[in-house]
Amino acid sequence: MLLLALAGMFLLAFLPTYAFLPALIRALRKHKHLLRADMNKPNKPLVPSFGGIALVTGFLFALISAILVDRFMGLNGLNLGLLLPALLSTALCALLGLVDDLLEIPRRFMKPLLVLYASIPMMALTELTALIYLPFFGNLDLGMAYYLFFVPCAIIFCSNAVNILSTYNGLETGLGLIAALALGAVAWLRGSMLGLAFALPLIAVLLAFYPFNRFPAKIFLGNMGTLFIGAALAITAIIGKMEAALVIVMVPYFLHFLLYSRNGYAWKPNMWGVPLKNGRLRARYSKAYGLMQWVLARGPQTEKQVVNQVFAFETVFALAAVALEWAGKG
C-alpha cells in the first residue's frame, strides 16, 4: 500500500506538469512582456519565463490530492499538523517569487525579509521537534534556537541560494533534482513518510520540467520557480528531520554564495558568460564570482559543459549525504 501511495503521488505531480508545459509555453509566447532574453546565446533569443507556475501547480496538486485520499480512505498516514503549515510556507515562498517576477522587488534585503514572513508557519509548528539528527552522534536538541534561528535561516538561505545559482539552461532545475533525489533517498532510509511526501512530488515536477528547461531552453523557471525549489528543499528536510543531509547537499550553493558575495555587495555580479562565435562562453571577470565563472576561468567552454560540471560537483555532495545516512544506520 505504501509503495502504491508513493507511486500515485509521483504520477499526480509528474503527469499534469509534463502535460501542462507545452500549453503554458505557447500561451506565454503570445505576451512579449513575459519573455526573457537568453543571455548566454549570441543572438539573445527570447524565451518564456514564469515556468514556476507549472512546478508549483503540479506539486500542490499532488500533495492536496494525497491529503484528500488519505482522509477519505481513512489511511491517516499523513500528519496534517506538519504537512499543512509546510504547504503554506512553500506556497507563500512561491507567491513571493511570482510577485518578484512581476514587480521586481527593488531592494535586495526585502526578499529575505519576505521569505522570513513566509517561514512563520514553519517556525510556529508545535508538532515539530527541536532535535537535529546527526549520523554517528545521535540527536542534538537546539531548543528554541531551532524554531527561531535554524528553521527561518534554512528556508531563507535555500530559497535565495537556488535563486542566485541559476541563469544557465537547465542549471537550477537539474541541481534541484539532484538535491531532491538525495533528500528522498535519505527519507526512504529513515522511513520518513512526511519527508517522502514532500520529496517525491518535488522530484516529479523537476523531472517533468527539465526536458523543457535544458539546453536549448524552451522555458525558464523565473523567480517563482527558484524560490519554490529552495523553500521546498529546506522544508522537506525540516519535516523529514534530515537537517544534516540538507546542509551537505547545499554545500555547492554555499560555495557559490561565498564567491558571489566576495565583492562585499558593492555591485551585483553578472553570472552569464560572454558568448563567442564558436558557441562557447568565456569568463566575464578576472575573478570567479560564482561556480559558473569559476568553471569558465579554466578557459572557454560550451554552456552544456559548464552546467554538467556544476551538476557533477553537486552530485558528489548528494551522494555523500546518502552515504553518510546509510553508514550512520549501520
Protein Blocks (a to p, Z undefined) as FASTA:
>chain_A
ZZmmmmmmmmmmmmmmmmmmmmmmmmmmmpmklpccdfkbfklpacdehklmmmmmmmmm
mmmmmmmmmmmnonopacfklmmmmmmmmmmmmmmmmmmmmnopablklmmmmmmmmmmm
mmmpmkbcfbdcdehklpadekjmlmmmmmmmmmmmmmmmmmmmghiehklmmmmmmmmm
mmmmmmmmnopaklmmmmmmmmmmmmmmmmmmmccdfbdfbjmlmmmmmmmmmmmmmmno
pmkmmmmmmmmmmmmmmmmmmnoomaccdfbdcddfkopacdfbfbdcbjklmmmmnopc
dfklmmmmmmmmmmmmmmmmmmmmmmmmZZ
